[in-house]
Amino acid sequence: MILGIDLGVRTTGLAVSDGQIATPYKTITHQNQQEAVDQIIDIIDREVVDKIVLGFVEGKIKKLFTDFAHHLKTQKPNVPIILIDETLTSGQATQNMIKLGIPKLARREKEHEYAAALILQSYLDSN
């Protein structure tokens, strides 16, 4: 199982794939990065994740993503973490949900997990 992550400061979207198609999984909320890592570790164990695809954004906030990857790696050293550029995925996810006719409130709740699915699908398509 591969886990895709759209990391946010307070909200993080997750997607999964057991083949060639990424599926939105869930959105988690957290107060800080360590709380996000702890929740994701539980999911890794529960879903038997063997690879992580973490979206990142270049620029000043890239350190947020690299620090998160480092914290995750220290707790799960045998699970490879692949960083992939996630620029514009949240906007793409919103546009896709609009096309699917998903109501605005539901879009807001699921935006990050759909973005995680786009990040993961991009990785799957490139391999």
N, C-alpha and C positions, 0 to 999 in steps of 0.2 A: 504494500500500500504506500502511495506517495501522498504527502500532505503539502498542500499549497497554503501559503500564509500571506495575507495582506495586512501587514502590521500597522497599527495606529497607536496614538498616544493613550487613548482610553478605550478604543474599540478595535478589535482585530477580527478579520474575516478568515475563515478556513474553508478549504476545498479538498476533496480527496479524489484519487484515481487508482483503480486497480487494473488499468489497461491503457487504452488510448484516449479515453474521454474523461475530462475533469468535471466533477459535480460539486456544486456548492454544498457545504457540509453544515456549518453553523457560524454564528457570530458570538464572540465572547467579549465581555466587558471586564475591565480591570482598572485598578487605581494606579498601578505602576508597572514597570517592566518585569520585575520579579514575579508579580502576581500573574502576569501573562505567561511567563515561562512555566510557572507551576501548573497552570491550567493546561498548557500545551503538552507538558510532560505526561500528565494524566491521559490525555487523548492519544499520545504516541503509544503509551503502554496498552491502552484499551483497544485501539484499532490496529495494533501491531504494524506501526509505520516503520518502513525501512529506508526512507529517503524524504528529505524536506526541500521544498522549493520556496525560497523566501524572496518576495519582491522587495526592491529597494529603489530609492530615488537619489540621484546624484545631487551634489551640492552640500550646503551647510548641514542638512539633517542626515546625511549618509551615516554619520557616526551612530545615530539611533539604531540603524539596521545592523551595522557591524557589531555593536555592543550586544544587541539582542542575540545575534548568531553566536557570538562568543559565549554568552551565558548558557544558551541552549546546548552548545557543543560540550561545555564542561560537564553538564549533567547527562548528556547522551553522546559520549565520544564515538560510538560505533555507528551512529546515524549520520550519513553524509548530508551536508547542507549546501545547496546550490543557490547562489544569489543571482537574481535575474531582474533586469530593469523593469520597473512597473509604471513608468511614467504614463499618465493619462488613462490607466486602467479603470479608475473609479468613474471617470466620465463615460468611458465606453460601457461599463457595466450599467450605469444609469440609462444610457441610450438604448441598450438592449432590453432592459426591463420595460421602458416606455413602449417600445415596439411590440413587446409581448402583452401589453395592456395591464401591467401590474400597477395597482393603485399607488398613489404617492406615499402614503404612510408605510405600506409594505415595502416600497422601494427603499425608503430611508432605513428600515430595519434590516434589509438584506443586501444593501449596497456593497458592503465589505466582503461578504462571502461570495458574491458574484464577481467582484474584482479579484478575489483569490482564485476563483475558477478560471478567469482569463489569464492570470499569471501562470497557473499550472498548465493550462491548455497550450500556452505559448511555449513552455518548456517541452511538453509532450510532442508538439508539432515539430520542434527543432531536432528531435532525436529520432 
